[in-house]
Amino acid sequence: MYQAIILGFILIITLYVLKRMREPKLNMPPLIRYKFPIIGHTYSYLYNTEEFLKQCRKEYGDIFCLYIWGQVRIIVGKEHSQEVLSRDDVFDFSKAIERIFPGDVMLKTLERFTNTSKVLKEYVLNKMKFYNERMQNSLYSATKKQIGECDEPKVIYNIYNLITKIISAPIANIFVGEEISQYEEIITTFAEFTSDSAIFLMIPPILDFIYPGLQNYINRIILRLGLYNPAVKHQNILIKHLKKQICKRLQDKEKNGESWKRPDDFLQDTMEEEDFDPNNVDYPFIADKLGVFIFVSIHSTSSTCANAIIDLASRPEYMQELYEEQLEVHKEADENGILPFEALNNMKKLDSFIRESLRLTGFITGLQHAILKDYTFSNGLQVPEDYLIDLYFDDIYVDESLQGPNPKSFEPFRHLDANVPASKVTRNYLAFGGGKHACPGRQFAINEIKFFMHYAILKYNFRTESGKIEEKTRLGPMTSPSSCGVVFEKRNK
């Protein structure tokens, strides 16, 4: 027993020494001193993130290194963050994700799907105006179902979970069609796919203390051996419904010929691709294809929407002003209450509110990038291939020269005069990344949130149960929407 413990300890120390020996000798950014071997800065980074990084920035400048989870991590602040975002030949966001999340193994046919941005643009983003009415009808129906009339005050806890079901409804409608999206288990799959799959991101990478990347390596083995895969149950549900729907569409088309009414959705666009074989349909591939878009869209949109709702519920003094704007906008609606697509441009105060909510989401660092090759920053500091870089969001979001007066204060109409919509990427706003690889679906996400909040503000009064400003739930440098109670009650017109 003791011999095994001693041998294990010797192995850990040996790997640690070998790891330090292979560290490059470039003119790297300064490595902040730490007291404890192996653990390094991990504890301070997780439990005192804001103050710890602020002190590091003050003493060591815009770029510095920390020793976190068994490896050196490079933190880049406001002065050089745009270099990271603009040099996609050097810094790669997707490669960084691969090193911590085994999505390519979880979705086994994912390696064949290489044109995600192009497909998303052609099948969805270019058709946003076309999908306008369906999105609103689906959103409003889901809101009535999930929140209800609220004739009596209704308290909803952990509103993120409820919002995911509301947000999932129109996305499912557009991706798999109106018929399939009526099934509760489909909505549940869209709502829960990301949170279930993200378990590999939630588990602390403790094994990386032994050697960098060991945690991801073990996770991949678990998936390859079929010991555990949280995506499987959702894939099975998608495949079950896809089989029925695709067969039905093929039969209807053959039966009705030219009089066949073509469904308009992502699924039908997929069925009309050149490599689609109606005699040998690759259902797992189509399910994995859908899984990619579910993963990157539902969680981020739902989190943003939940935060905006809680931010407004925490500040009821802004409710009347937003209500009056939405009343004016609603004059453009047709007899069924559906707004024209162009009405989104007139929700200027609401848009500014959402942008401010996104600006103050509370993430201190993020947008991790992998370094593809050695690089020298404009200040002369060098970073080596294979290391990871995190952007220091707080260095940007609390800077008065970039944000204006009182950068820490939530000022919902801060962005009105600047004429910068919530979906616009700027140097002082990194909610959707930046450069060539800024989130391609950001306009779609903001549109959906604005339509939902338009309806919610007109239909309900809502406030926090505590009557106070509710803060985000923090986990190290990241946050998630508060699980506080939000009180909804029917608005008296």
VOGU-3710 file (C-alpha; in Angstrom, 3 decimals, decimal comma):
1> myqaiilgfi> 0,000/0,000/0,000  2,655/2,498/1,117  4,957/1,400/-1,688  2,249/2,186/-4,264  1,699/5,632/-2,744  5,447/6,356/-2,762  5,812/5,175/-6,364  2,827/7,267/-7,408  4,307/10,316/-5,710  7,676/9,755/-7,407
11> liitlyvlkr> 5,905/9,434/-10,780  4,041/12,712/-10,269  7,237/14,565/-9,293  9,125/13,059/-12,255  6,450/14,100/-14,737  6,342/17,532/-13,175  10,124/17,985/-13,495  10,120/16,696/-17,087  7,315/19,081/-17,917  9,242/22,044/-16,504
21> mrepklnmpp> 12,393/20,966/-18,385  10,604/21,085/-21,734  9,280/24,608/-21,211  10,679/26,934/-23,904  13,274/29,616/-23,203  11,773/32,370/-25,362  11,301/35,946/-24,206  8,037/34,861/-22,627  5,698/37,036/-20,584  6,601/37,006/-16,869
31> lirykfpiig> 5,449/33,989/-14,885  3,840/35,171/-11,656  5,516/33,708/-8,577  3,639/31,002/-6,708  4,153/29,326/-3,352  3,020/25,759/-3,902  4,499/23,383/-6,499  2,046/21,566/-8,766  -0,954/23,595/-7,498  0,630/26,887/-8,565
41> htysylynte> -1,952/29,686/-8,980  -4,946/27,368/-9,347  -6,508/28,163/-5,964  -6,158/31,948/-6,289  -7,440/31,820/-9,868  -10,561/29,903/-8,841  -11,445/31,542/-5,524  -10,105/35,088/-5,760  -10,098/35,622/-9,502  -10,969/39,308/-9,745
51> eflkqcrkey> -8,566/40,662/-7,125  -5,810/38,184/-7,978  -5,745/39,082/-11,686  -6,072/42,787/-10,935  -2,941/42,594/-8,785  -1,086/40,571/-11,415  -2,022/43,142/-14,080  -0,843/46,000/-11,874  2,533/44,442/-11,129  3,373/42,652/-14,388
61> gdifclyiwg> 1,552/44,470/-17,174  -0,802/43,529/-19,976  0,543/40,010/-20,670  1,605/37,576/-17,970  1,664/33,840/-17,243  -0,044/31,810/-14,554  0,464/28,205/-13,540  -3,073/26,719/-13,519  -4,192/23,083/-13,543  -0,660/21,856/-14,084
71> qvriivgkeh> 0,287/24,056/-17,034  1,363/27,571/-17,881  -1,549/29,713/-19,093  -0,971/33,082/-20,762  -3,321/35,957/-19,856  -3,647/38,782/-22,384  -5,233/42,118/-21,491  -6,790/45,038/-23,348  -3,669/46,313/-25,104  -3,007/43,128/-27,065
81> sqevlsrddv> -6,312/41,242/-27,121  -7,015/42,370/-30,670  -3,747/40,799/-31,824  -5,070/37,463/-30,591  -8,447/37,920/-32,286  -7,060/39,191/-35,590  -4,271/36,631/-36,094  -6,307/33,493/-36,804  -3,205/31,956/-38,407  -1,584/31,926/-34,960
91> fdfskaieri> -4,369/31,786/-32,374  -7,159/29,224/-32,762  -10,316/29,116/-30,622  -11,586/25,741/-31,909  -8,254/24,017/-31,218  -8,390/25,234/-27,635  -11,886/23,779/-27,260  -10,672/20,417/-28,615  -8,054/20,295/-25,867  -10,633/20,496/-23,089
101> fpgdvmlktl> -13,805/19,124/-24,661  -13,960/15,812/-26,608  -16,842/16,840/-28,847  -15,349/15,135/-31,897  -15,494/11,783/-30,058  -18,860/12,401/-28,436  -20,376/13,036/-31,877  -18,642/10,276/-33,824  -19,337/11,513/-37,353  -18,391/15,111/-36,553
111> erftntskvl> -15,066/14,951/-38,409  -16,978/14,757/-41,704  -18,788/18,009/-41,014  -16,201/20,643/-41,905  -18,272/23,540/-43,272  -20,378/24,466/-40,237  -20,257/28,247/-40,714  -21,191/28,019/-44,394  -24,101/25,666/-43,712  -25,389/27,840/-40,863
121> keyvlnkmkf> -25,220/30,942/-43,026  -26,939/29,413/-46,065  -29,592/27,360/-44,259  -30,509/29,692/-41,389  -28,877/33,119/-41,174  -29,676/34,180/-44,727  -33,313/33,243/-44,091  -33,903/35,092/-40,814  -36,478/37,375/-42,374  -38,238/34,386/-43,936
131> ynermqnsly> -38,408/32,623/-40,548  -39,606/35,772/-38,762  -43,264/34,794/-38,271  -42,478/31,202/-37,283  -39,946/32,350/-34,711  -42,412/34,708/-33,054  -45,335/32,271/-33,078  -43,164/29,544/-31,597  -41,657/31,846/-28,960  -45,009/33,205/-27,836
141> satkkqigec> -46,608/29,766/-27,702  -43,685/28,401/-25,646  -43,807/31,401/-23,300  -47,508/30,877/-22,621  -46,844/27,208/-21,944  -43,815/27,664/-19,694  -44,746/30,852/-17,798  -48,521/30,944/-18,197  -50,988/33,781/-17,730  -49,848/34,652/-14,180
151> depkviyniy> -53,205/36,059/-13,082  -51,761/35,505/-9,624  -48,055/36,250/-8,975  -45,912/33,262/-9,923  -42,384/32,730/-8,595  -39,963/30,949/-10,933  -36,634/29,725/-9,572  -33,599/28,973/-11,727  -35,123/30,761/-14,682  -32,313/29,571/-16,973
161> nlitkiisap> -33,869/26,090/-17,119  -37,236/27,525/-18,119  -35,715/29,907/-20,668  -33,882/27,048/-22,400  -37,224/25,403/-23,179  -38,649/28,649/-24,525  -35,561/29,418/-26,614  -35,421/25,808/-27,873  -38,927/25,931/-29,360  -38,265/28,268/-32,334
171> ianifvgeei> -34,788/26,824/-32,929  -36,232/23,300/-33,110  -38,981/24,590/-35,405  -36,458/26,078/-37,823  -34,030/23,150/-37,700  -36,239/20,042/-37,769  -39,573/21,478/-38,867  -42,897/22,447/-37,395  -44,191/18,885/-37,106  -41,280/17,337/-35,173
181> sqyeeiittf> -40,824/20,392/-32,969  -44,253/19,804/-31,414  -42,941/16,751/-29,539  -41,991/17,425/-25,928  -39,010/15,073/-26,035  -37,572/16,990/-29,003  -37,800/20,273/-27,099  -36,238/18,557/-24,083  -33,368/17,289/-26,240  -32,731/20,745/-27,677
191> aeftsdsaif> -32,920/22,259/-24,178  -30,747/19,689/-22,381  -28,260/18,504/-25,007  -25,650/21,147/-24,166  -25,937/20,985/-20,379  -25,708/17,181/-20,438  -22,753/17,184/-22,822  -20,940/19,929/-20,904  -20,277/17,580/-18,000  -16,789/17,136/-19,444
201> lmippildfi> -16,265/20,885/-19,088  -17,641/20,972/-15,551  -15,341/18,298/-14,123  -12,207/20,017/-12,766  -9,157/18,842/-14,783  -7,400/17,457/-11,717  -5,508/14,882/-13,788  -3,778/17,728/-15,632  -1,780/18,308/-12,452  -0,012/15,061/-13,356
211> ypglqnyinr> 0,485/15,989/-16,999  -1,193/18,599/-19,268  -3,987/17,096/-21,350  -4,274/13,895/-19,322  -7,855/14,707/-18,268  -8,988/15,162/-21,874  -7,146/11,989/-22,890  -8,977/9,962/-20,217  -12,312/11,519/-21,188  -11,734/10,482/-24,782
221> iilrlglynp> -10,928/6,916/-23,744  -14,173/6,768/-21,740  -16,119/7,890/-24,804  -14,324/5,608/-27,268  -14,870/2,571/-25,059  -18,555/3,427/-24,795  -18,395/3,584/-21,008  -20,298/6,859/-20,917  -21,584/9,294/-23,519  -24,151/11,901/-22,418
231> avkhqnilik> -25,034/12,704/-26,033  -26,275/9,213/-26,916  -29,788/9,527/-25,479  -30,333/12,779/-27,348  -28,936/11,345/-30,576  -31,333/8,406/-30,281  -34,308/10,729/-29,841  -33,267/12,806/-32,844  -32,719/9,716/-35,009  -36,104/8,250/-34,028
241> hlkkqickrl> -37,955/11,356/-35,166  -35,695/12,002/-38,164  -36,423/8,548/-39,559  -40,178/9,101/-39,451  -40,000/12,610/-40,833  -37,507/11,962/-43,637  -39,401/8,866/-44,780  -42,648/10,839/-44,738  -41,161/13,662/-46,787  -39,653/11,322/-49,374
251> qdkekngesw> -42,943/9,447/-49,746  -45,013/12,644/-49,978  -42,704/14,076/-52,624  -42,878/10,922/-54,728  -46,658/10,656/-54,332  -47,579/14,290/-54,999  -44,962/15,205/-57,602  -45,092/18,851/-58,631  -47,982/19,570/-56,268  -45,852/18,565/-53,268
261> krpddflqdt> -45,502/21,380/-50,746  -41,848/21,619/-49,815  -41,162/22,027/-46,063  -38,971/25,020/-45,277  -36,391/24,195/-42,640  -32,792/23,166/-42,033  -33,685/19,474/-42,342  -35,102/19,881/-45,824  -32,056/21,864/-46,929  -29,900/19,001/-45,636
271> meeedfdpnn> -31,989/16,478/-47,583  -31,309/18,413/-50,783  -27,532/18,336/-50,483  -25,653/16,562/-53,279  -24,353/13,742/-51,091  -27,770/12,942/-49,561  -28,768/9,406/-50,573  -32,523/8,786/-50,141  -31,924/5,036/-50,444  -29,300/4,980/-47,707
281> vdypfiadkl> -29,941/7,864/-45,328  -27,123/8,505/-42,857  -29,275/9,317/-39,833  -26,406/9,398/-37,280  -24,597/12,000/-39,390  -27,661/14,238/-39,654  -28,267/13,870/-35,897  -24,644/14,803/-35,152  -24,918/17,738/-37,533  -27,907/18,987/-35,573
291> gvfifvsihs> -26,065/18,296/-32,330  -23,302/20,718/-33,312  -25,723/23,588/-33,812  -27,715/22,737/-30,695  -24,514/22,764/-28,657  -23,305/26,161/-29,864  -26,663/27,942/-29,900  -29,058/26,950/-27,122  -26,899/27,449/-24,019  -25,362/30,777/-25,006
301> tsstcanaii> -28,678/32,262/-26,171  -30,548/30,980/-23,108  -27,887/32,244/-20,682  -27,904/35,678/-22,288  -31,696/35,821/-22,191  -31,910/34,598/-18,577  -29,314/37,157/-17,472  -31,213/39,956/-19,241  -34,484/38,944/-17,558  -32,846/38,837/-14,117
311> dlasrpeymq> -31,018/42,132/-14,741  -34,339/43,797/-15,578  -36,165/42,098/-12,711  -33,407/43,419/-10,418  -33,921/46,966/-11,719  -37,688/47,524/-12,003  -37,115/51,291/-12,323  -36,318/50,683/-16,009  -39,388/48,547/-16,708  -41,779/51,401/-17,551
321> elyeeqlevh> -39,423/53,025/-20,058  -38,857/49,732/-21,851  -42,584/48,980/-21,696  -43,428/52,267/-23,390  -40,909/51,570/-26,144  -42,336/48,102/-26,749  -45,890/49,489/-26,818  -44,822/51,851/-29,567  -43,047/49,061/-31,464  -46,096/46,814/-31,144
331> keadengilp> -48,146/49,264/-33,187  -46,360/47,769/-36,200  -47,745/44,270/-35,474  -50,377/42,671/-37,690  -53,798/41,457/-36,526  -52,178/38,300/-35,115  -49,645/40,245/-33,060  -46,720/39,388/-35,346  -44,118/42,102/-35,818  -42,429/42,764/-39,152
341> fealnnmkkl> -38,766/41,799/-39,155  -37,766/45,466/-39,473  -39,419/46,248/-36,119  -36,352/44,811/-34,402  -34,450/47,946/-35,439  -36,864/50,092/-33,435  -36,221/48,283/-30,141  -33,249/50,556/-29,497  -33,556/50,850/-25,714  -34,147/47,133/-25,333
351> dsfireslrl> -31,164/46,408/-27,566  -28,963/48,685/-25,450  -30,213/46,949/-22,301  -29,259/43,538/-23,723  -25,812/44,772/-24,773  -25,190/46,159/-21,286  -26,341/42,865/-19,769  -23,889/41,019/-22,018  -21,082/43,456/-21,212  -21,549/42,824/-17,490
361> tgfitglqha> -22,099/39,084/-17,671  -19,257/38,791/-15,179  -16,778/36,604/-17,050  -13,321/37,734/-15,924  -11,369/35,756/-18,523  -12,475/33,738/-21,528  -12,241/33,103/-25,281  -9,368/30,685/-24,794  -7,167/30,218/-27,884  -4,507/27,643/-28,683
371> ilkdytfsng> -1,212/28,951/-30,085  -0,494/27,281/-33,430  3,067/28,569/-33,802  5,585/30,736/-31,952  4,509/34,371/-32,007  6,011/37,702/-31,015  3,583/40,338/-29,766  4,011/43,979/-30,755  5,609/44,672/-27,349  8,348/42,099/-28,021
381> lqvpedylid> 7,095/39,363/-25,705  7,033/35,894/-27,244  4,588/33,040/-26,780  5,377/29,477/-27,829  3,457/26,966/-29,913  0,974/24,678/-28,091  0,378/27,008/-25,153  -3,049/28,375/-24,272  -4,079/32,026/-24,102  -7,022/33,529/-22,202
391> lyfddiyvde> -8,291/37,041/-22,857  -8,618/39,192/-19,749  -12,196/40,482/-20,123  -12,192/42,511/-16,911  -9,243/44,506/-18,187  -11,502/45,640/-21,045  -14,902/45,898/-19,351  -13,860/47,934/-16,307  -11,679/50,360/-18,244  -13,175/53,861/-18,291
401> slqgpnpksf> -11,378/54,885/-21,474  -13,040/51,981/-23,311  -16,452/51,896/-21,628  -17,106/55,452/-20,541  -17,844/56,742/-17,014  -18,604/54,264/-14,233  -17,684/51,145/-16,233  -18,656/48,809/-13,370  -22,110/50,320/-13,117  -25,053/48,744/-14,973
411> epfrhldanv> -26,341/51,588/-17,161  -28,901/50,081/-19,539  -28,943/52,919/-22,051  -25,173/53,388/-22,129  -24,990/52,265/-25,777  -27,809/54,335/-27,303  -25,746/57,327/-28,414  -22,874/55,122/-29,545  -25,194/53,456/-32,081  -23,719/50,002/-31,460
421> paskvtrnyl> -26,338/47,214/-31,455  -26,016/44,235/-29,131  -24,824/41,988/-31,958  -22,035/44,319/-33,125  -18,479/43,240/-32,301  -16,213/46,097/-31,238  -12,812/46,430/-29,552  -14,436/47,087/-26,178  -17,091/44,345/-26,410  -16,074/40,711/-26,785
431> afgggkhacp> -19,329/38,914/-25,941  -19,299/37,268/-29,388  -15,552/37,044/-29,879  -13,914/39,046/-32,638  -12,029/38,964/-35,895  -12,953/36,605/-38,729  -14,264/34,004/-36,314  -16,699/36,134/-34,332  -19,844/34,138/-33,570  -21,704/33,881/-36,911
441> grqfaineik> -25,081/33,327/-35,243  -24,984/36,397/-32,983  -27,625/38,329/-34,955  -29,997/35,351/-34,850  -29,513/34,998/-31,085  -30,091/38,690/-30,356  -33,198/38,746/-32,567  -34,688/35,808/-30,685  -33,960/37,406/-27,313  -35,478/40,725/-28,405
451> ffmhyailky> -38,663/39,081/-29,678  -39,004/37,138/-26,409  -38,375/40,160/-24,190  -40,739/42,275/-26,296  -43,506/39,801/-25,565  -42,530/39,305/-21,899  -42,370/43,047/-21,145  -45,788/43,644/-22,722  -47,430/40,682/-20,981  -45,838/40,628/-17,509
461> nfrtesgkie> -44,443/42,696/-14,719  -41,490/40,846/-13,210  -39,187/41,472/-10,292  -36,765/39,542/-8,110  -38,379/37,795/-5,163  -35,809/39,366/-2,840  -36,473/42,859/-4,173  -32,707/43,251/-4,564  -30,200/43,215/-7,409  -29,318/39,547/-7,877
471> ektrlgpmts> -25,723/38,792/-8,821  -24,562/36,032/-11,151  -23,437/32,689/-9,729  -19,646/32,684/-9,920  -17,333/29,738/-10,573  -13,762/30,967/-10,830  -13,481/33,378/-13,778  -16,889/32,329/-15,163  -20,487/32,960/-14,179  -23,924/31,482/-14,771
481> psscgvvfek> -27,392/33,040/-14,358  -28,588/33,347/-10,781  -30,988/30,674/-9,510  -32,899/33,344/-7,576  -36,681/33,586/-7,609  -38,237/35,859/-10,240  -41,849/36,916/-9,653  -44,055/37,164/-12,767  -47,510/38,685/-12,702  -49,915/39,603/-15,458
491> rnk> -49,574/43,211/-16,491  -52,653/45,358/-16,066  -53,065/47,204/-19,331
//
